[in-house]
Amino acid sequence: QALGIAAEDKTGWHVILLGHGSRLESANQGLKLVAEELNRRGQYLGVTPAFLQHADPSIEEVFQKLAQSGASRILIMPLFLFEDVDAYPANAISARIAILV
């Protein structure tokens, strides 16, 4: 079982890989590369990177596109590549996700 999803059930999920985001495009590449690798492995219907701030697409944009396309199971997986996650507190992230659902 990975991410709380049984192995046989992972193929029915869309994953939003959520990063902080940076104004420097090169700083956003790590998250995009992880998303590409997860897509390559084909365990999920799709893995899309999204960002909290300073970069596109935003989590709201990605969630809306998936919902409009008929996705019924969307997993939001935060992935912060650097230690300075205090810049965006966990409760603020939870609040933004709660608004989406």
C-alpha angles and dihedrals in degrees: 000000000000126000089357091296121116112243093242091052101050096091092070095060134091113209126210107201103208123206134172096245133221137218086233108081091206089061090057094053095086093063092045091051092052090050091050091051093049090049090050090055090055098214094132134040087251143333117216126184118228134176137218095216146343094032142061142278100042122213089249092054094049094045092049093050092050093047092048090050089058100258108161100180117050123170117198108205117186113215116181112184097192134049099243095090089132086082087077112030120223093240090057090052091049091050093053092049092047090056090056096056 
